[in-house]
Amino acid sequence: MNRVVAAPTLEVSAATWAAEIARSPREGLAATKRIVADVRAGRAPGEPAAYGAALRTSPAARARIQAFVDRKKKPT
């Protein structure tokens, strides 16, 4: 995700977004970092097994992943 903000609100917006990311389940963040690293290295992540592991870890992780999937299903 990316956001465009006015220059005067950049620092506050960045801090708010960073705090939001920091509240995310660690399992999901770690899986996302692995996938990004694969893509940057030119490897296709395919169906990420890391997300499968995150799905089995905690109800909070499962809820966040389900919310992400639900947002992606909405028509744009």
Long-range contacts (C-beta under 8 A, 24 or more apart in sequence): 24-64, 25-54, 25-57, 25-58, 25-60, 25-61, 25-64, 27-53, 27-54, 27-57, 27-58, 27-61, 28-54, 28-61, 28-64, 28-65
